[in-house]
Amino acid sequence: MSSTPLTADATQPTAYPESGPTPAPARRSTAELLICLPALAPDALPHALQAIATAFPTESVLVACAHAPESPTDFPSLDLIPYSSARSDVGWILAAGDYAAAAQLALEHNARAIILLGGDTAALSAPNALDPTLLRSLIDCLRSKNIDLVLPRFAVGPNDALVNSALLYPLSRALFGADIRFPLPIDAALSARLAQRLGTSTQRLMALNQGSTLLWPVAESAAAGFSVREVSAGDAVPPTPPPPQTQADFNALFTSVAGSLFNDIETKSSFWQRARGMYAPSVQPSSPPPIAELAASPEIHSMIETFRLAQDNLQEIWSLVLPPQSRLALKKLSVLSPDAFTMEPDLWARVVYDFALAYHLRTLNRSHLLGAMTPLYFAWVASYLRFVADDASRAAHAIELTAAAFENEKSYIVSRWRWPDRFNP
């Protein structure tokens, strides 16, 4: 299969790997809008098509889905074409193969706007799982403001999406200047030129049969100078992943997500070392006092105990990664009572940056490295939960403090990245 190449000005054909969507039959039409659905049960497909038809009542839409029926549907404005979702290693997040497949389909059918939908397929099989208002908002923002990537901003509880709050959001904001609350998309709307760029960047992964690898379109857009926005998801509920059954399950999830992000940071280091911050931090990274009168919960006690055990048992590894001042700060933190346990945002930012550098330098086996980082993440979570006390406004403030700390400490990672031998732990 060949097509025009995945660049805005390309004129030479580019062949995609064999994996990806099945070529569309010649009878299929073209359409400005392409929507790619994750795998749904056949009896759930009509609910999804109804939501799409409601969102776009006056235009023709190509809907890429598994088990696309050959016979006409009850929705004449929707043209169904076959497609197979890649399913990332994380499970409910869009994967590299999804972007490659969408790019191929967009080229074949001359689509100028694409919506990629991820999420847990069981949840999406329920009636009303797709919100027509959100689908419409994504495309309206993409078209009316000439944007390349639009992501939904879901309203989540103060105790939800903590890996995102601790790592993904602050790193994306500090290093790539992207104030996007959920930079690892579950759903996304993208322009044809961004789809083409993402398709190009995933060709090597697809050739290596790594289509389930995570991709970071926010960072890719920033490095290419493409525009990114987010729109409110309103009352739409984000897909909720199944909770890890064991500590090992969580460790595997954390390692997969953090490792993928660190790898992307390494790949784009020449960009973020030059890029200036796009805005000044709105707050300083110093926290108001936590709610001291609120006793730490058993969950917080457990996380603190995990951190303390690591403080005793992982010193040899931490000494290869962290400078003396950070190790001293962590030692002081380990002796605090649970009701006084507070990890300052600037300490957390430097710890994350040091681990990102160690990942880049391959200071030790990467899986072992990320495993040694997990107890430090639990320390941040324990401090965060004690601070927010299940209060949404305090949670928003804590997340802002964390992101601002990563911005203020960016010079630290830039310096260490360029001259790592200045500190030899």
HELIX and SHEET records of a PDB file:
HELIX    1   1 LEU A   45  ALA A   55  1                                  11    
HELIX    2   2 ALA A   96  HIS A  109  1                                  14    
HELIX    3   3 THR A  121  LEU A  124  1                                   4    
HELIX    4   4 PRO A  132  SER A  144  1                                  13    
HELIX    5   5 LEU A  162  VAL A  163  1                                   2    
HELIX    6   6 ASN A  164  LEU A  168  3                                   5    
HELIX    7   7 TYR A  169  PHE A  176  1                                   8    
HELIX    8   8 ALA A  192  ALA A  207  1                                  16    
HELIX    9   9 PRO A  217  ALA A  224  1                                   8    
HELIX   10  10 GLN A  247  THR A  267  1                                  21    
HELIX   11  11 SER A  269  TRP A  272  1                                   4    
HELIX   12  12 PRO A  298  ASN A  313  1                                  16    
HELIX   13  13 GLN A  315  VAL A  321  1                                   7    
HELIX   14  14 PRO A  324  SER A  334  1                                  11    
HELIX   15  15 PRO A  338  ALA A  340  5                                   3    
HELIX   16  16 PRO A  345  LEU A  361  1                                  17    
HELIX   17  17 ARG A  366  VAL A  388  1                                  23    
HELIX   18  18 ALA A  392  ASN A  408  1                                  17    
HELIX   19  19 LYS A  410  ARG A  418  1                                   9    
HELIX   20  20 PRO A  420  ARG A  422  5                                   3    
SHEET    1   A 2 SER A   2  SER A   3  0                                        
SHEET    2   A 2 THR A  14  ALA A  15 -1                                        
SHEET    1   B 7 LEU A  78  PRO A  82  0                                        
SHEET    2   B 7 VAL A  61  CYS A  65  1                                        
SHEET    3   B 7 LEU A  33  CYS A  36  1                                        
SHEET    4   B 7 ALA A 113  LEU A 117  1                                        
SHEET    5   B 7 ASP A 187  SER A 191 -1                                        
SHEET    6   B 7 LEU A 149  ARG A 153 -1                                        
SHEET    7   B 7 VAL A 228  SER A 232  1                                        
END                                                                             
